[in-house]
Structures are given as structure tokens and as C-alpha cells.
Amino acid sequence: RIAEDHGRRAPANPLPYPTDLVGARPNKGEIEQWLSTARSGETYRVSYLGLAPTDGPAVTSGSALTRAIGTRPTQPGAAAQWERIRKTVSSSPSLGRTLPGPTLGRS
């Protein structure tokens, strides 16, 4: 419940790390996809990393993905969620991001 609340509130005033990940908040049209992706990232951060939106980047260097949600974890459930976020962001031209990164154990 706390993770969902943070996930809903964070996109309203995004910090640099989620904006780097999903791009600037669009005015119209693609807002639903942007909000969904931003919420997924914030929910992951709270649920798996224990970070609030005000905690800033998960790590201070690396790709936009790594700064936003950290490196790919080894725990299967967390790794699957991390991978879903990576795929959503990298496969969405409207978000304007192509992110490098391992995919389910392959680099």
C-alpha cells in the first residue's frame, strides 16, 4: 500500500532520476503511458529498494535505468519486475528512451 501511494504521488513532481528514465512529462496524449511507467518505477523503488521519491537516485552513476531503479537484482521476483520496467521504457518510442542493460541473466 505504501509503495502504491508513493508510486501515485511521485510523478506529480518528478525529480531528475525519473525524468531521465521516462522523459519529460508530456502535456497530453501520451500522459497515461508516461504516468504508468513512472509509477511502476517508483513502486519498484519503494517495494524492492526501500527508497522514497525524496531519496533521489538509487545509485549516483550509470544509465538512467540504473540511477532510477538500481542494478538488476538477483532475487527472481525483483529481477522480473526490474526487467519489466526496463523493457517498457526501452520499447516505448513515445518515452524516447533506449536503455542498455542485461535481460534476464544475459548481457
C-alpha positions as a LaTeX table, in Angstrom:
\begin{tabular}{lrrr}
\hline
Residue & $x$ (\AA) & $y$ (\AA) & $z$ (\AA) \\
\hline
Arg1 & 0.00 & 0.00 & 0.00 \\
Ile2 & 2.79 & 2.45 & 0.86 \\
Ala3 & 4.59 & 1.57 & $-2.39$ \\
Glu4 & 1.43 & 2.24 & $-4.39$ \\
Asp5 & 0.88 & 5.58 & $-2.65$ \\
His6 & 4.44 & 6.69 & $-3.39$ \\
Gly7 & 4.07 & 5.44 & $-6.96$ \\
Arg8 & 0.96 & 7.57 & $-7.46$ \\
Arg9 & 2.36 & 10.74 & $-5.87$ \\
Ala10 & 5.90 & 10.82 & $-7.26$ \\
Pro11 & 5.09 & 11.52 & $-10.93$ \\
Ala12 & 3.30 & 14.76 & $-9.98$ \\
Asn13 & 6.64 & 16.42 & $-9.11$ \\
Pro14 & 9.33 & 14.24 & $-10.68$ \\
Leu15 & 12.94 & 14.52 & $-9.61$ \\
Pro16 & 15.73 & 14.22 & $-12.23$ \\
Tyr17 & 16.16 & 10.43 & $-11.97$ \\
Pro18 & 12.61 & 9.51 & $-13.14$ \\
Thr19 & 12.63 & 12.26 & $-15.77$ \\
Asp20 & 15.91 & 10.84 & $-17.11$ \\
Leu21 & 14.24 & 7.44 & $-17.24$ \\
Val22 & 10.86 & 8.23 & $-18.82$ \\
Gly23 & 11.47 & 11.68 & $-20.28$ \\
Ala24 & 9.75 & 14.95 & $-19.54$ \\
Arg25 & 6.12 & 14.72 & $-18.53$ \\
Pro26 & 4.01 & 15.11 & $-21.69$ \\
Asn27 & 1.14 & 17.57 & $-21.69$ \\
Lys28 & $-1.41$ & 15.44 & $-23.50$ \\
Gly29 & $-1.83$ & 12.29 & $-25.49$ \\
Glu30 & 0.87 & 10.05 & $-24.07$ \\
Ile31 & 0.39 & 11.02 & $-20.43$ \\
Glu32 & $-1.18$ & 7.69 & $-19.42$ \\
Gln33 & 1.80 & 5.65 & $-20.59$ \\
Trp34 & 4.21 & 8.12 & $-19.02$ \\
Leu35 & 2.36 & 8.02 & $-15.69$ \\
Ser36 & 2.12 & 4.23 & $-15.75$ \\
Thr37 & 5.85 & 3.82 & $-16.37$ \\
Ala38 & 6.82 & 6.46 & $-13.80$ \\
Arg39 & 4.53 & 4.83 & $-11.21$ \\
Ser40 & 5.99 & 1.39 & $-11.94$ \\
Gly41 & 9.49 & 2.71 & $-11.34$ \\
Glu42 & 8.54 & 4.42 & $-8.09$ \\
Thr43 & 6.59 & 1.41 & $-6.84$ \\
Tyr44 & 9.61 & $-0.80$ & $-7.57$ \\
Arg45 & 11.93 & 1.60 & $-5.73$ \\
Val46 & 9.75 & 1.56 & $-2.62$ \\
Ser47 & 8.91 & $-2.16$ & $-2.70$ \\
Tyr48 & 12.31 & $-3.61$ & $-3.57$ \\
Leu49 & 14.82 & $-0.90$ & $-2.63$ \\
Gly50 & 13.07 & 0.75 & 0.31 \\
Leu51 & 13.53 & 4.20 & $-1.27$ \\
Ala52 & 11.04 & 7.06 & $-1.17$ \\
Pro53 & 10.78 & 9.51 & $-4.08$ \\
Thr54 & 12.62 & 12.09 & $-1.99$ \\
Asp55 & 15.60 & 9.74 & $-1.54$ \\
Gly56 & 16.90 & 10.62 & $-5.00$ \\
Pro57 & 18.60 & 8.21 & $-7.37$ \\
Ala58 & 19.06 & 4.56 & $-6.42$ \\
Val59 & 22.72 & 4.93 & $-7.41$ \\
Thr60 & 24.60 & 8.04 & $-8.47$ \\
Ser61 & 26.23 & 6.75 & $-11.66$ \\
Gly62 & 25.36 & 4.57 & $-14.61$ \\
Ser63 & 22.50 & 4.62 & $-17.09$ \\
Ala64 & 19.18 & 6.38 & $-16.50$ \\
Leu65 & 17.72 & 2.98 & $-15.66$ \\
Thr66 & 20.40 & 2.22 & $-13.08$ \\
Arg67 & 20.08 & 5.65 & $-11.48$ \\
Ala68 & 16.29 & 5.28 & $-11.26$ \\
Ile69 & 15.90 & 1.66 & $-10.12$ \\
Gly70 & 19.38 & 0.37 & $-9.42$ \\
Thr71 & 21.15 & $-2.59$ & $-10.96$ \\
Arg72 & 19.30 & $-5.76$ & $-11.93$ \\
Pro73 & 18.79 & $-7.77$ & $-8.73$ \\
Thr74 & 19.46 & $-11.48$ & $-8.38$ \\
Gln75 & 16.25 & $-12.31$ & $-6.48$ \\
Pro76 & 13.86 & $-13.74$ & $-9.13$ \\
Gly77 & 10.76 & $-11.69$ & $-8.26$ \\
Ala78 & 12.62 & $-8.41$ & $-8.08$ \\
Ala79 & 14.60 & $-9.26$ & $-11.23$ \\
Ala80 & 11.40 & $-9.96$ & $-13.15$ \\
Gln81 & 9.89 & $-6.62$ & $-12.12$ \\
Trp82 & 13.14 & $-4.78$ & $-12.90$ \\
Glu83 & 13.16 & $-6.40$ & $-16.35$ \\
Arg84 & 9.52 & $-5.41$ & $-17.00$ \\
Ile85 & 10.37 & $-1.78$ & $-16.28$ \\
Arg86 & 13.47 & $-1.91$ & $-18.49$ \\
Lys87 & 11.51 & $-3.42$ & $-21.38$ \\
Thr88 & 8.65 & $-0.95$ & $-21.03$ \\
Val89 & 10.97 & 2.04 & $-21.12$ \\
Ser90 & 13.29 & 0.77 & $-23.85$ \\
Ser91 & 10.50 & $-0.43$ & $-26.15$ \\
Ser92 & 8.41 & 2.71 & $-25.96$ \\
Pro93 & 9.34 & 5.24 & $-28.65$ \\
Ser94 & 6.97 & 7.74 & $-27.09$ \\
Leu95 & 9.13 & 7.79 & $-23.98$ \\
Gly96 & 12.14 & 8.47 & $-26.16$ \\
Arg97 & 14.49 & 6.14 & $-24.34$ \\
Thr98 & 16.64 & 3.22 & $-25.43$ \\
Leu99 & 18.30 & 1.76 & $-22.40$ \\
Pro100 & 21.20 & $-0.64$ & $-22.33$ \\
Gly101 & 21.13 & $-3.40$ & $-19.81$ \\
Pro102 & 21.07 & $-7.10$ & $-19.22$ \\
Thr103 & 17.98 & $-9.12$ & $-19.95$ \\
Leu104 & 17.14 & $-11.96$ & $-17.61$ \\
Gly105 & 20.67 & $-13.14$ & $-17.00$ \\
Arg106 & 22.05 & $-12.20$ & $-20.42$ \\
Ser107 & 24.14 & $-9.11$ & $-21.02$ \\
\hline
\end{tabular}
